Amino acid sequence: MFIVVSYDISEDKRRTKIHSVLKGYGQWMQYSVFECDLTPTQYGDVLHTLPFSARRYANG
């Protein structure tokens, strides 16, 4: 599945953590935008690895 992830996080530590997780799964396009082509398993891994506060918005 192809997903686009964007985020607007002011806290440097949290933003850096999310960036580090996502760069392992997709292509960094702009400051806070990634394009990811993920298998269902990888998608689950991303959700599991992201901090809870970021995950709560992942499923809309």
N, C-alpha and C positions, 0 to 999 in steps of 0.2 A: 504494500500500500504506500502511496506517495502522500506525504504530509508536509505542510509548511508550519514551522514553529516560529512564533514571534513572542517577544516578551519585553516588558517595560519595567525594570526593577532598579530602584535607586540605590539599594544597599550593595556596595562593591563586593563583599564576600559572597553573598548569595548569587549575584549576577555571574561572578567568576565560576562558581560551582556549576551553575546551569550551563554556562558556555562550555566548560570542560566536559560535562556529560554529553552534550549534544554534538560536539565535534568528533566524538567517537562513533557517531551514528549517521552523520549527514554532512552536507556541504554548507559551510558558512557563507552566506550571501551578502549580508550587510551587518551593521553593528549588532543587532539583536534579532536576526532572521536566519533560520536554517531551513534547507530543503533536505528531506530525508526520505529515502526509498527503503521501507522496512518490511520485514516479514512480520507476521503476527507475534512471533516469539520475541523479536527485537523490540517491537512496540511495547510489549509487556515489560521487557528489561528496562527500557527508557523510563516508563512510568514508575517502576520499582526503584530506580536509582535517583530520580529527581527528588528534591526536598518535598515534603508533604504539601507545603503551601503552594507549590507549583503544580502538583498533581491534581489538586482539587478542581482545577479548571480544564483539565485535559479532555474530559468527556462531555464538555458543554454544559 
